[in-house]
Amino acid sequence: IDALTTLLHRAAATGDLRPDVEPGKVARYLVGAFTGVHLLSEVLTSRRDVAERVEDMWEILLRSVVPEDKLSYFLQVSHTYAEREHATR
């Protein structure tokens, strides 16, 4: 959580987070969400859908914390990662 908080502070400093977003809160939420997505994917589908579920998580989170003018870039990064992960499974 501490490392992620540090990275989110850097993102805030470069304008990649909305000014009203608190990096520490996002870090705690993201760790819990990521853990939960992985656990549910394991239980429900033996991880067959993990790439898609992680992409869903990022889409929901990014729309909450990234400035509108940068959102499409970050959503594309998330989508590209999910496609790559899905292709390797």
C-alpha positions in Angstrom: 0.0 0.0 0.0 2.8 2.4 0.8 4.6 1.8 -2.5 1.3 2.3 -4.4 0.6 5.5 -2.4 4.0 6.8 -3.4 3.3 6.1 -7.1 -0.1 7.7 -6.8 1.5 10.9 -5.3 3.8 10.9 -8.4 0.8 10.6 -10.7 -0.9 13.4 -8.9 2.2 15.6 -9.3 2.2 15.0 -13.1 -1.6 15.7 -13.4 -2.6 12.0 -13.9 -4.9 12.1 -11.0 -7.8 14.5 -10.4 -6.9 17.1 -7.8 -9.6 16.0 -5.4 -8.3 12.4 -5.3 -6.4 11.3 -2.1 -3.6 8.9 -3.1 -3.6 7.0 0.2 -7.4 6.3 -0.1 -7.0 5.1 -3.7 -4.1 2.9 -2.8 -6.0 1.1 0.0 -9.1 0.7 -2.2 -7.1 -0.5 -5.2 -5.2 -3.2 -3.2 -8.6 -4.5 -1.8 -10.3 -4.4 -5.2 -7.4 -6.1 -7.0 -7.3 -8.8 -4.3 -11.0 -9.3 -4.4 -11.1 -9.5 -8.2 -8.5 -12.2 -8.2 -10.2 -14.2 -5.4 -13.6 -14.1 -7.1 -12.1 -15.0 -10.4 -10.4 -18.0 -8.8 -13.6 -19.2 -7.1 -16.0 -18.6 -9.9 -14.0 -19.5 -13.0 -10.6 -21.0 -11.9 -9.1 -17.7 -13.1 -10.3 -18.1 -16.7 -11.8 -14.6 -16.7 -9.2 -12.8 -14.5 -7.9 -10.6 -17.4 -11.4 -9.4 -18.2 -12.3 -8.8 -14.6 -9.1 -6.9 -13.9 -9.9 -4.7 -17.0 -13.4 -4.1 -15.6 -11.9 -3.1 -12.3 -9.5 -0.6 -13.9 -12.3 0.9 -16.1 -14.4 1.6 -13.0 -11.5 2.9 -11.0 -9.9 5.0 -13.7 -13.2 6.8 -14.5 -13.2 7.9 -10.8 -9.6 9.1 -10.4 -8.2 10.2 -13.8 -8.8 13.6 -15.3 -11.2 13.4 -18.3 -8.5 14.6 -20.8 -6.3 11.7 -19.9 -8.9 9.0 -19.4 -8.8 7.5 -22.9 -5.1 6.9 -22.7 -5.3 5.0 -19.4 -8.3 3.0 -20.5 -6.4 2.0 -23.7 -3.4 0.9 -21.6 -5.7 -1.2 -19.4 -7.4 -2.8 -22.5 -4.1 -3.6 -24.2 -2.8 -5.3 -21.0 -6.0 -7.3 -20.7 -5.7 -8.4 -24.3 -2.1 -9.5 -23.8 -3.0 -11.4 -20.7 -5.9 -13.1 -22.3 -3.8 -14.2 -25.3 -1.3 -15.9 -23.0 -3.9 -18.0 -21.2 
